[in-house]
Amino acid sequence: MIAHETLARYSDWAFESAFAVLVLALVLLVAEYATHRADRVAERELVTAGAPSGGTQVPGRVGGPPTPGRVDGPQSPGRVDGPQSRTMSERLGNMGRALVVVVAALMVASIVLRGFATERFPLGNMYEFVAMACTAAVLFGLVALRKPAYRIMWVYLLVPVLILMFLAATVLYADAAPVVPALRSFWLPIHVTIISIGSGIFLVSGVASLLFLLRIRFPKDAEGSGVFGRVAQRLPDAQTLDRLAYRTTIIAFPLFGAGIILGAIWAEAAWGRFWGWDPKETVSFITWVVYAAYLHARATSGWRNTRAAWINVAGFVAMLFNLFIINMVVSGLHSYAGLT
């Protein structure tokens, strides 16, 4: 028991460390946003200072035509020699994204240690479910947002992950302990793992659709358009965000559907029926139908843009409603979240 308590403590420390590192990563990524505008202004001033008043511009060189017999040194104003050093915003962004990798490692370590501490698969309560979903969102983000065009989206993905981790560590936290008899089944790691991973991937999709709607509202360089207009300046173009949301949903949708089907099989083994319209089952099915409607709308002419994106956002809201309201407020057969 002492060994189990020690492992449980290490698991909590890993989760808390992941939260602290995530806060630091988010600060660095927000600072990347803040310094990007200053870097752009500095670049414009440098180009303007070295711009020629006439003559032909030499590729790779900013300035007037070369003077015969003159050799420009490396310090010549306006001259670009070799690769440019990274800007402050790029350095801050790279540090922030490197810390996200550390966050993912700590979250995986927390889940593994929790499993060893409880001698079961660590998905027996809402704390463990949310931790798994957040881990899936971060790991999937490391793959889906690896391209330079997507990297700026980390700021928006980490904010909901940070909020969910905070809720998991406070409101939803449960001590490492055995699960109730209804969960002592080999179906637990199969059904709940698939649902939690699908939920984490849906988080990426929901963020992408929200940013798509923002980009549609401010399609161009929105100088003077308020806070949202300035935020939209650095986002990828609308088509890129729409493709990311669609492709992400294509991955999460069959996972979530498979999780519902496997849950029905487990329900037949545990309760003697495949489907009983329990609140959790009903809202999960409604969520799956909403995402099916999004995929259909995304492939239908006239619905591909904002209408489909709003349906995707509605699916994400339904998933959060299912996670928090159904588990914590509504009573049903799935009310085993370990909350007091």
C-alpha positions as CSV (number, residue, x, y, z in Angstrom):
1,M,0.0,0.0,0.0
2,I,2.9,2.4,0.8
3,A,4.3,1.8,-2.7
4,H,0.9,2.5,-4.2
5,E,0.5,5.7,-2.3
6,T,4.0,6.8,-3.4
7,L,3.1,6.1,-7.0
8,A,-0.2,8.0,-6.7
9,R,1.7,10.9,-5.2
10,Y,4.2,10.9,-8.1
11,S,1.3,10.8,-10.6
12,D,-0.2,13.8,-9.0
13,W,3.1,15.6,-9.0
14,A,3.6,14.8,-12.7
15,F,0.1,16.2,-13.5
16,E,0.7,19.3,-11.5
17,S,4.1,19.8,-13.1
18,A,2.5,19.4,-16.6
19,F,0.0,22.1,-15.6
20,A,2.8,24.5,-14.5
21,V,4.9,23.8,-17.6
22,L,1.8,24.3,-19.8
23,V,1.2,27.7,-18.2
24,L,4.8,28.7,-19.1
25,A,4.4,27.4,-22.6
26,L,1.2,29.4,-23.1
27,V,3.0,32.5,-21.8
28,L,5.8,32.1,-24.3
29,L,3.3,31.4,-27.2
30,V,1.3,34.5,-26.2
31,A,4.5,36.5,-26.1
32,E,5.2,35.2,-29.6
33,Y,1.9,36.9,-30.6
34,A,2.9,40.1,-28.9
35,T,6.3,40.3,-30.5
36,H,5.3,39.3,-34.0
37,R,3.8,42.7,-34.7
38,A,6.9,44.5,-33.5
39,D,9.1,42.2,-35.7
40,R,6.9,43.0,-38.7
41,V,7.3,46.8,-38.1
42,A,11.0,46.4,-37.7
43,E,11.3,44.5,-41.0
44,R,9.2,47.1,-42.8
45,E,11.5,49.9,-41.4
46,L,14.6,48.0,-42.5
47,V,13.3,47.5,-46.0
48,T,12.2,51.2,-46.2
49,A,15.5,52.4,-45.0
50,G,17.4,50.5,-47.7
51,A,14.9,51.0,-50.5
52,P,16.4,52.6,-53.6
53,S,15.2,55.9,-55.0
54,G,15.7,54.6,-58.5
55,G,17.5,52.0,-60.5
56,T,17.2,48.3,-60.7
57,Q,17.1,46.1,-57.6
58,V,19.5,43.3,-57.4
59,P,18.0,39.9,-56.2
60,G,19.0,39.2,-52.6
61,R,20.1,42.9,-52.1
62,V,18.2,45.8,-50.9
63,G,19.6,49.2,-52.0
64,G,20.6,51.2,-55.1
65,P,22.6,49.9,-58.0
66,P,26.2,48.9,-57.2
67,T,29.0,51.5,-57.6
68,P,31.8,50.4,-59.9
69,G,34.9,49.4,-57.9
70,R,33.0,49.3,-54.7
71,V,32.8,46.2,-52.5
72,D,30.1,46.2,-49.9
73,G,31.1,44.9,-46.5
74,P,28.9,42.7,-44.3
75,Q,27.7,45.8,-42.5
76,S,26.4,47.6,-45.6
77,P,23.0,49.1,-44.8
78,G,20.2,47.3,-46.5
79,R,22.3,44.3,-47.7
80,V,21.2,40.8,-46.9
81,D,24.1,38.3,-46.8
82,G,23.3,34.7,-46.0
83,P,20.5,33.3,-43.8
84,Q,18.8,35.7,-41.5
85,S,18.7,35.1,-37.7
86,R,15.5,34.1,-36.1
87,T,13.2,36.9,-34.9
88,M,12.3,37.2,-31.3
89,S,8.7,35.9,-32.0
90,E,10.2,32.8,-33.7
91,R,12.5,32.1,-30.8
92,L,9.7,32.5,-28.2
93,G,7.4,30.3,-30.3
94,N,10.0,27.5,-30.6
95,M,10.6,27.5,-26.9
96,G,6.9,27.4,-26.2
97,R,6.3,24.5,-28.6
98,A,9.3,22.6,-27.1
99,L,7.7,22.9,-23.7
100,V,4.5,21.5,-25.1
101,V,6.5,18.3,-25.8
102,V,7.6,18.3,-22.1
103,V,3.9,18.7,-21.1
104,A,2.9,15.7,-23.2
105,A,5.6,13.5,-21.6
106,L,4.6,14.6,-18.1
107,M,0.9,13.9,-18.8
108,V,1.7,10.4,-20.2
109,A,3.8,9.7,-17.1
110,S,1.0,10.9,-14.8
111,I,-1.5,8.5,-16.5
112,V,1.0,5.5,-16.4
113,L,1.8,6.1,-12.7
114,R,-1.8,6.4,-11.8
115,G,-2.4,3.0,-13.4
116,F,0.3,1.4,-11.5
117,A,-0.8,3.0,-8.3
118,T,-4.4,1.7,-8.6
119,E,-3.5,-1.6,-10.4
120,R,-6.2,-0.9,-13.0
121,F,-6.6,1.0,-16.2
122,P,-6.6,4.7,-15.1
123,L,-10.1,5.6,-16.5
124,G,-12.4,5.0,-13.6
125,N,-13.5,8.6,-12.8
126,M,-13.9,12.0,-14.4
127,Y,-10.5,13.2,-13.3
128,E,-8.8,10.3,-15.1
129,F,-11.1,10.7,-18.1
130,V,-10.3,14.4,-18.5
131,A,-6.6,13.8,-18.0
132,M,-6.7,11.2,-20.8
133,A,-8.7,13.5,-23.1
134,C,-6.3,16.4,-22.5
135,T,-3.3,14.1,-23.2
136,A,-4.9,12.9,-26.4
137,A,-5.5,16.6,-27.5
138,V,-1.9,17.6,-26.8
139,L,-0.4,14.5,-28.5
140,F,-2.7,14.9,-31.5
141,G,-1.9,18.6,-31.7
142,L,1.9,17.7,-31.9
143,V,1.1,15.7,-35.0
144,A,-1.7,17.8,-36.6
145,L,-0.1,21.3,-35.9
146,R,3.4,20.4,-36.8
147,K,3.3,22.4,-40.1
148,P,4.5,26.1,-39.8
149,A,1.1,27.3,-41.0
150,Y,-0.7,25.7,-38.1
151,R,1.8,26.4,-35.3
152,I,0.1,29.7,-34.2
153,M,-3.0,27.7,-33.3
154,W,-1.2,26.3,-30.3
155,V,-2.3,29.3,-28.3
156,Y,-5.9,28.6,-28.9
157,L,-5.7,24.9,-28.3
158,L,-3.8,25.2,-25.0
159,V,-6.3,27.5,-23.4
160,P,-9.2,25.0,-23.3
161,V,-6.7,22.2,-22.4
162,L,-5.4,24.4,-19.5
163,I,-9.0,25.0,-18.3
164,L,-9.8,21.3,-18.4
165,M,-6.7,20.4,-16.5
166,F,-7.4,23.0,-13.9
167,L,-11.0,21.6,-13.4
168,A,-9.6,18.0,-13.3
169,A,-7.1,18.9,-10.6
170,T,-9.6,20.8,-8.5
171,V,-13.3,20.1,-9.0
172,L,-13.0,16.7,-10.6
173,Y,-10.1,15.3,-8.6
174,A,-10.5,11.8,-7.0
175,D,-7.9,9.9,-4.9
176,A,-6.3,6.9,-6.5
177,A,-8.6,4.0,-5.4
178,P,-10.3,0.9,-6.8
179,V,-13.3,1.4,-9.1
180,V,-16.9,0.4,-8.4
181,P,-17.8,-3.1,-9.4
182,A,-19.6,-2.0,-12.6
183,L,-16.3,-0.8,-14.0
184,R,-14.3,-3.9,-13.1
185,S,-14.4,-5.2,-16.7
186,F,-11.9,-5.7,-19.5
187,W,-14.3,-3.4,-21.5
188,L,-13.1,-0.4,-19.4
189,P,-9.8,0.1,-21.2
190,I,-11.4,-0.5,-24.6
191,H,-14.6,1.6,-24.4
192,V,-13.5,4.5,-22.3
193,T,-10.0,4.9,-23.9
194,I,-11.6,5.2,-27.4
195,I,-14.2,7.7,-26.2
196,S,-11.6,9.8,-24.4
197,I,-9.2,9.8,-27.3
198,G,-12.0,10.8,-29.7
199,S,-13.1,13.5,-27.3
200,G,-9.5,14.9,-27.2
201,I,-9.3,15.0,-31.0
202,F,-12.7,16.6,-31.2
203,L,-11.3,19.4,-29.1
204,V,-8.8,20.2,-31.8
205,S,-11.5,20.1,-34.4
206,G,-13.7,22.5,-32.4
207,V,-11.0,25.0,-31.9
208,A,-10.2,24.9,-35.7
209,S,-13.9,25.6,-36.5
210,L,-14.1,28.5,-34.1
211,L,-10.9,30.0,-35.6
212,F,-12.4,29.4,-39.1
213,L,-15.5,31.4,-38.1
214,L,-13.2,34.2,-36.8
215,R,-11.2,34.2,-40.0
216,I,-14.3,34.4,-42.1
217,R,-15.4,37.4,-40.1
218,F,-12.0,39.1,-40.6
219,P,-10.7,37.7,-43.9
220,K,-8.0,40.3,-44.6
221,D,-5.4,42.3,-42.7
222,A,-7.7,43.8,-40.2
223,E,-5.9,46.8,-39.0
224,G,-8.1,48.9,-36.7
225,S,-10.8,46.2,-36.5
226,G,-10.5,45.7,-32.7
227,V,-9.1,42.9,-30.7
228,F,-10.6,40.1,-32.8
229,G,-9.4,41.7,-36.0
230,R,-5.9,41.9,-34.7
231,V,-6.1,38.3,-33.5
232,A,-7.3,37.1,-37.0
233,Q,-4.2,38.6,-38.6
234,R,-1.9,35.8,-37.7
235,L,-4.4,32.9,-38.3
236,P,-4.0,30.7,-41.3
237,D,-6.4,31.4,-44.2
238,A,-10.0,30.2,-43.8
239,Q,-9.6,27.3,-46.2
240,T,-6.7,25.9,-44.3
241,L,-8.6,26.1,-41.0
242,D,-11.7,24.5,-42.6
243,R,-9.6,21.6,-43.9
244,L,-8.0,21.0,-40.5
245,A,-11.4,20.9,-38.8
246,Y,-12.8,18.5,-41.4
247,R,-9.8,16.1,-41.5
248,T,-9.6,16.1,-37.7
249,T,-13.3,15.2,-37.4
250,I,-12.9,12.5,-40.0
251,I,-10.4,10.9,-37.6
252,A,-12.4,11.4,-34.4
253,F,-15.9,10.6,-35.7
254,P,-15.3,6.8,-36.3
255,L,-13.4,6.6,-33.0
256,F,-16.3,8.1,-31.1
257,G,-18.8,6.0,-32.9
258,A,-16.8,2.8,-32.2
259,G,-16.7,3.8,-28.6
260,I,-20.5,4.1,-28.4
261,I,-21.0,0.7,-30.1
262,L,-18.5,-0.9,-27.7
263,G,-20.2,0.7,-24.8
264,A,-23.5,-0.8,-25.9
265,I,-21.8,-4.2,-26.1
266,W,-20.5,-3.7,-22.6
267,A,-24.0,-2.6,-21.4
268,E,-25.4,-5.9,-22.7
269,A,-22.8,-7.9,-20.7
270,A,-23.2,-5.8,-17.6
271,W,-26.9,-4.8,-17.5
272,G,-28.5,-7.3,-19.9
273,R,-29.5,-4.8,-22.6
274,F,-27.6,-3.0,-25.4
275,W,-29.4,0.3,-25.1
276,G,-31.6,1.8,-22.4
277,W,-31.7,5.5,-23.2
278,D,-29.7,6.3,-20.1
279,P,-29.0,10.1,-20.1
280,K,-25.3,9.4,-20.9
281,E,-26.1,7.1,-23.7
282,T,-28.7,9.4,-25.2
283,V,-26.5,12.6,-25.2
284,S,-23.5,10.6,-26.5
285,F,-25.7,9.4,-29.4
286,I,-27.0,13.0,-30.0
287,T,-23.4,14.2,-30.1
288,W,-22.4,11.6,-32.6
289,V,-25.5,12.5,-34.8
290,V,-24.4,16.2,-34.7
291,Y,-21.0,15.3,-35.9
292,A,-22.5,13.2,-38.6
293,A,-24.6,16.2,-39.6
294,Y,-21.4,18.3,-39.8
295,L,-19.6,15.8,-42.1
296,H,-22.7,15.7,-44.3
297,A,-23.0,19.5,-44.3
298,R,-19.3,19.8,-45.1
299,A,-19.9,17.7,-48.2
300,T,-23.1,19.6,-49.3
301,S,-23.0,22.6,-51.6
302,G,-24.2,25.7,-49.8
303,W,-23.4,24.4,-46.3
304,R,-19.6,24.0,-46.5
305,N,-18.7,27.3,-45.0
306,T,-20.1,28.9,-41.9
307,R,-23.1,26.6,-41.5
308,A,-21.0,23.5,-41.4
309,A,-18.6,25.1,-39.0
310,W,-21.4,26.1,-36.6
311,I,-22.6,22.5,-36.6
312,N,-19.1,21.4,-35.7
313,V,-19.0,23.9,-32.8
314,A,-22.5,22.6,-31.7
315,G,-21.1,19.1,-31.6
316,F,-18.2,20.2,-29.4
317,V,-20.6,22.0,-27.1
318,A,-22.8,18.8,-26.9
319,M,-19.7,16.8,-26.0
320,L,-18.8,19.2,-23.1
321,F,-22.4,19.1,-22.0
322,N,-22.3,15.3,-21.9
323,L,-19.0,15.4,-20.0
324,F,-19.9,17.9,-17.3
325,I,-23.7,18.4,-17.0
326,I,-24.8,14.8,-17.6
327,N,-22.0,13.3,-15.3
328,M,-22.3,15.9,-12.5
329,V,-26.0,17.0,-12.5
330,V,-28.1,14.3,-14.1
331,S,-28.5,11.0,-12.3
332,G,-28.2,7.8,-14.3
333,L,-26.4,4.4,-14.6
334,H,-23.2,6.3,-15.6
335,S,-23.2,8.3,-12.4
336,Y,-19.9,6.8,-11.0
337,A,-17.7,9.8,-11.5
338,G,-16.4,9.7,-7.9
339,L,-17.6,13.3,-7.1
340,T,-18.8,14.2,-3.7
